[in-house]
Amino acid sequence: MISKKITWLACLLFLQVSLLIGQTTYKNPVIPGFHPDPSICKAGDSFYLVTSTFEYFPGVPVFHSKDLVNWEKIGHCLTRPSQVNLEKCRASGGIFAPTIRYHDGVFYMVTTNVTGGGNFIVHTTDPAGEWSDPVWLKQGGIDPSLYFEGDKCYLTTNPDNCIYLCEINPLTGEQLSESKAIWNGTGGRYPEAPHIYKKDGWYYLLISEGGTEYGHKVTIARSKHIDGPYDPNPANPILTHMNANTQSHPVQGTGHADLVQANDGSWWMVFLAFRPQSGLHHMLGRETFLAPVRWDRNAWPVVNGDGTVDLNMDVPTLPLQPFPRVSYSSDFNKDKLGLEWSYLRNPKSENYSLSARKGHLRLKATPVSLDDLDSPTFVGRRQEHINFTATAATELFDARKGDESGITVFMNNTSHYDLFVTQDESGKRVLSLRYRLGALSHTAREISVPEGNVHLQVRGDKDYYSFAYSTNGKDFETLDKVDVRYISSETAGGFTGIYLGLFASSGGGSSKAYADFDKFVYTPGVVD
């Protein structure tokens, strides 16, 4: 008995010491699912990270970490229509790559609304709270970034396939110097995502090239003067999976990076990449990955030894400080939706309610459908795992022919799979499975179901989405399965990833239909 107690105490002590001194492994991606274009800053002993959101609202999620491996979503930068206009925004339009920076107690986020005004800055002293209304910039291009030095702030952006620099006032947007072209990269297409850092008396300019696809890469140049001339690293690119040694790697499309130095002096890179499945298709969008960086004095940064990364990283970490385990499921018992939920474009608040029926999310059916470049009654959360099961229980009320409520596997308005309850011409309740594939819309199955709660289920694996239903929440009957590749990024195009969405729509403007959802359960698979 004493021996068992000693062994248990030894294990506990080892675990505590491991957390304090760091570990030698972590898993990529550190933020899974559709979280592209990561940018990072440090404030005190905390790290903050933002990513792109395109047509989804609220815009630009904010993540917090103490160790760069474990991340917690704490809010969004763009939570009000006055900050982000996404009305009629095209798929993969809206909010492009943001940059977050911290200077003299203030957090700044600069980004581009490509369908509503161009480049702008918001700021706050509390990254988990509300951010300011936008300060609009006249400089063009996308992927703007800020660099602070003393009392000066510099803006970089990329009009004309070249990186430009100017001094600005970040609180007013006033341009204080002429824009100057400082580097156009190493010859790769789409030089973008420029970030400036200063180390050992050198200004380093980090960019991405090659397009955010399989040929993506990160390159770097440096100068003794912030406005150049910049000389490229002879060993460029410093991060890429475009070469022969990684052509069959489970991580592809590495690029769009940002660097940060921890308090212990170590350097780290966050960047986007994607995980192909079912051949060369990816569903989850571009995700946020992490790599260690060796950056010796007066030398060029070296990413993870050879400029490649793995899903399982065998490298020393900072002391790990994990957050409490997050639930992937929602019972809709709170007075507002969790930070994991998103809307399509600026939502019409009157179409959503968590108070009309306790413990339920009520969605009002409107004529705006999932096929429209508008704001349908839709709330969704990102698919974060290749293998998963998602179940939603819905009940449709006051329905007429064409009214619908259900769950959708949603890539964009022309690429989605929908399992929903509807009403037929005779007034009977019908369960329908529909595929939208570009210009084609196909109803795969229709079966009669009784009125009342219907449990709808989607199961995902590397090759298929499978759809099932139950009237008692226990015994599920499979309806059909369909290939993932038909709505992959390679097929559908665009920059987003799959959302698992709850929706309601009507067959006409006079409908009074509404749907109640009493739970949403998302379960990651055993193997991912």
N, C-alpha and C positions, 0 to 999 in steps of 0.2 A: 504493500500500500504506500509506504514511504517512498519507494523507488518510483512509483507512478506519479506521485506528487512532485518529486524532483524533476522528472522528465517533463511534466506539464509546465512547471515553472520555467524550466530552461527554454521550452518552445515559446512561451509568452515573452520571456526576456529577449530572445532572438528576434521575434517579430517587432518588438518595440525598438530595438537597436537598428533593425533594418529600415524602419520608417524614419528614424532620426538621421541616419547616415546616407540614406538613399539606397537604391537598388541598382541592379545591373541589367534589368530588362524592362521594357514597356511595349505596349501594342499600338500600332498605327492602324487606322487613323485615330488621332487623339480626340477629334470631334467628328463622328461619323455622320453619314447622310449629307444632303445638299447644304454644304457650308463652304462655298468657294471663296477664293481671293482673300485669304486671311491676312490681317494686319495686326500688329501687336505693339504694345508699349508696356513699360514698367513704371509703377508708382510705389515708392517705398519697397516693401517686400512682396508686393502683389503684381500680377501680370493681368493685362486686359486685352481682349482680342475681339475683333469685329469681322464680319463676313458680308458678302453680297446677298441681296434678296430679290432683285429684279421686279416682277409684277406683284410680289406678295407683300401683305401688310399685316402687322407693323414692319417697318423697314430697319435693317441693319441690327441684328442681334448683338448684344454685348455679353461676353463671357469673362469669367474671373477665375484665376488660378493662383495657387501658391507654389506650384512645382512644375508647371508647363505640361504635365502629363494628365492630371485630373482637372477638368473644367466644369464650371457651373454657369448656366445661363442666368444672368441677373436682370436683364431688361432689354430694351431696344432704344436706339437713338431716335428713330422717327416713328412717333406714336400718334401724331395729329395730322389731319388733312392740311393744316397750314404749313407743315414741314415737307410733305410729300404728296404731290398730285399724281395719282395713278389712273385717273379716269380714262377709260378706253385704251389703256396701255396695251401695246402688242405683247404677245408672248415673248419672254426673254428681253423685254424692254425695261423701262423703269430704272431701278437703282443698280448701277454698276459698282465696280470695285471701290470700297472705302479704305481710308487710312485713318488710324487712330494715333494720336500723339498726346503726351502729357508735358506741360511746361508751366512752371511757377504756380502749381496748385490747380491748374485748369486742364481739363481734357478737351481736345479738339477732334472732331471727325469731319473729314473732307471726302466728298464723293461726287458722283455724277448722276443726275436724273436725265437719261438720254432721250426720254419722251416728254420731258416737262421742265425745261429751264436751264439745263447744263450743269456746270460745276457749282458747288456751294459748300459752306462750312456751318456746322453747328457746334456748340460748346456747352460745357457743364462743369460744376465742381463735384457732382455726384453721378458717376457713370451708371448707377442702378436706378437713378431717378429720371426726371424730365430733362430733356435737352432743349436748347434755345431754338427759336425760329431761324430759318436759314439766312446766311449772308451770302449773296450771290456773287459769283466771280465772272469776269468777262473773258478770262482765258479759256480757250477751247480745248478740245481733246478729251480723253477719258483717263481714268486711273490717276487722279491728282494725289499728290503727297505733300506733306509739310515737313520742313526741317527748321528747328529752332537753334539759334546760336546767339547767346547774350540776349540783347533786346531786339534782335532781328528774326524775322520769320521768312522763309523762302518757300515758294511753291514750285513744284515740278509737275509737268503734265506732258502729253504726247501728241499734239496736233501735227499733221503732215508726216507721220511715221518717223518722228524725231523727238528726242527729249528736250524740253525747253525749261528754262529757269527764270524766275523773277522774284523780287522781294515784294511782300504784301503786308498789309495790316490784317491779321486773322480775325479781328473783332468787327471790322467794317468791310473787309473785302477790297479796300483801296489798293491799287497797284502802285508800288513805290519805285520800281525800276523797270526798264524795258525788258521784255522777254528776249532771252538769248538761247539759241540752239547750242546744246553742250555735248550731245552724243547721239548717234543714230544706231548704236549697237554694233554687232559683229557681222551683219549681213542677213540675219534671220528676219523673216517677215514679222510684222506687228511688234516692233519694239515698244514695250509698255511696262506698266507697274513700276515706275521709277521711285527709288528710295535713296536718300543720301544719309551717310553716317560719317562721323569724323573719328579717326583713330591714328595715334602716333604722328600727328601733324598732316595726315593725308585725308582728303575727302574721297570717300568711296561711293560710287554710283552703281546701285544694283538694279537690274532690269530683267524682264522676261522677254523671250523671243520665240518665234516658231509657231505662234497660234496655240490656243488652249486645247490642243489635241494630242495625238501620239508623238508629234515632233516638238513638244514644248521643252523649254530649257531656260535656265537662269544663267545670266552672264554678269560680269562686273568690270568696272574700270575705275581709275583713280587719278587724282590730280592734287597738286599743292595749293590750288586755288579753286574756290567753290564754283566759279563760272568757267573752269577749264583752262587749257585743253585737257581732256580726259584720255588716258592711255589704257587700252584694254589689257586684261590679264592674259598672258600667253597661254595659260591652261584653261581658258574658257571652252565650254561652259562648266560652271562649278557644280551644277546639279542638272541631270537629265537622265531619262530612261529611253532615249531615242536610239541608242547604240545596240549593236548586235548582242552584247552580253546581257541585255535586259529585254530582248524582244519577246520573250515568253514569260516575263515577270508578272506576278499578280498585281503589281502596282504600275500604272502607266500615267502618262500625261503630266509628269511632275513639272511644276513651274509656279509663277506668280507668288514670289516669296517675300518675306520680311525677316529682319534680323533683330535679335535682342540680346543684351548681356545681363546675366543674373548677378546677384550680389556677391557670389563667390568668384566672380571674374570669368566664368564660363560663358561661351557664346552658343546661341541656338538659332535655328531657322524654322519658321513655320511656312508652309507652302501648300498649294493645292495639288491633288492627284486624284485619279479615279481607279476603281477596282473593276476590271472587265469580268463579265460572266457570260455564259452561253456563247462561247467564241469571243469575238472582239466587240462585244456590246456592253455598255454600262447603263445601269438604271438609277443608281443612288445619287447621281450628279457628281460634282467634284467636291471632295471632302478635304478636311484640314489635317495635315500630317506634320510631324515634328522630326527634326534631325539635329544631332550635335554638330558643332562647327569648331574646328581648330583654327585659331587666328593668332599666329605668333606676331611679335613686334615687327613692324615694317614689312610684313609679309601679306600674301593674299589669303583670304579665308578658304579653308578646305572643308567641304561638307561630308561628314561621315566617312572620311578616309578616301573614298573614290568617287564621290558625287552621285551615289545611288543610295536607296533606302530599302527597308524591308517592312513587312507587316509585323514581324516580331523583331524588335530592336534589342540587340545584345550589347548595350552600352551603359555606363554609369549615369544615373539620373540625379537630379536634385533630391533632397530629402522629401519623400512623398507625404502629401497631406491630402488624402482623399476626402471627398464630400460624402454626406449620407447618400445611400443608394436611392436613385430617382425611380419613381414608379412610371412605367410606360402607359398606364391605364388611367381612365378618367371616369368617375361616377357622377359628375356634374352636380355635386352637392355644395360647391362653393359659389360665391356671388359673382365670380368672373372666371373666364377660362385661363388655364395656365399658360405660361410663356411658350410652351411647345406648340401652341395652336396658331395658325395663320389664316388670313382671309385672302381671297383673290381680289386684288386692287382695293380701292377704298370701300369698305363695307357700308351697307345701309343698316344702321344700328337697329332700326325698327323691325328688321327681319330676324332678329336673334333675341332669345330670352332665356335666362337661367332662373327666373323668378315666377314665371307663369304657372309652372308645375314643379313643385319641390323635387329635387333629385333628378331633374330631366333638363336636357337642352332642347328648347323648342326652336324649330326653323320654319319660317313662313315661306310657303311656295310662291315664287314669282315667275313671270314669263322669261326671265333671263336664264338661259341654260348654260351648261358646262361648255357648250360649243361656241359661246359668244365671247367677244372681246369686251367684256363688261364685268359687272360685279354680281355674279350669281350668289344665291344663298348657299354658302359653302364655308366650312371650316375644316382645315386639314393639318396633319402633322407629318413630318418627314419620315419616309422609310429609311431606317438607319442600318438595317441588317439585310444581307442577301437572303437569309433564311428567317422567316418570321410567320406568325399567325396573327391576324387582326380580326376581331369580332365586334360588331355593332348591333344593338337591339333597337329597332325602330317601330313606331306605330303611326299610321297615316290617318288623319281625321278630315272630315268634310271634303272628301276627294270626289272629283269628277274625272271623266275620261281625260287622260293625258297628264294628270297630276302624279308626281313621283317623289319618293324619298328613299335614300339608300346610301351605299358606300361606293366610292370611286377610287380606282388606281389611276392617278392623274399625273400625266407628264405635261401636257398643255391642252389648249382648247381643241386641237385636232387629233390628239393622241391620248385616249383614256379608255379604261374598261370599267363598266358600271353594273353593279348588282343592286336592284331596287324594287320596291313595292309600288305598284301602280293600279289604276282602275281601268277595266275594259269597257266596251260599249254597252254591255248588258248590266253594268254596275257591280260585277264581281271583282274581287281582289285578286291580283295577278302578281307573281314574282317573275321578274324579267332580267335577263343577262344580255348586255349590249356591248359591242365593241365598236369604238370609233377609231378608224385607221386612216388618217388623212382625209381624202374626199369620200371614203367609204364608211358607211354606218351599217352594222349588221346585228340583228337580234339573234343570238345563238339559241336561247331557250326561253320558253314561257310556260309557267305552270300555275295552276290555281292554288291559292293559299287562303286559309280562313282569316277573317278580320282579327285584329289584335296585334300583339307584339310578334315580330318576326326577327329572328337572329340571323344576321348576314355575316358570312365569314370569307376572308381572303387568306390563302396560304401562298407564300412565296418561296421559291428555291432558285437555283442558278439558272434554270431553263424555263420554268413555267410559273404562271399565276393560276391557282386553282380556286374555284368558287363553290361554296356550299351554303346550306341554309338549315335552320331548325325552327320548329314552332314551340319547343319547350326549353331551348337553351342548352340541351344536353346531347341529343341525338341529331347529328348533322348528316345531311345527304348531299353528296357532291353533284353539282350540275354540269360542270365542264372545266376544262383547263385550256390555257392558250399560251403561246410562246411569249417570253418576255421581250424578245428582240423587236417585235413589231412596234413597241412604244419606247424603245431605247433611245438614248441621245443620238446614236449613230443613225437611227431611222427617222426619228421625229425632228432632229435638229435642236438648236437652242442651247441655252446655258444652264438650265435648271435640272432638278432631279425629281424622282417620284414622290408625290404626296399621297397619303391615304386620307381621303376626305369624306366628310358627311355632308349631304346636300339635300335640298328640296327644290323642286321646280314645278311649274304649272303649265297646263296646256293652253291657257288663255289668260287675258288680263283680268277677267271677272272672277277668277277662282278664289275661294276662301280656304283652300287647303292649308294644312300645317302638319308638321311631323314632330313627334317627341322621341328623343333618343335618351334611354335611361342608363346606358353605359357604353364605354368603348374600351376594349381590352386589346393591348398589343403585347405579344409575347415573342421575344427573340428566339431563334432556333438554337439548337445545341451546337451545331457546327456552322461557322460563318467564314 
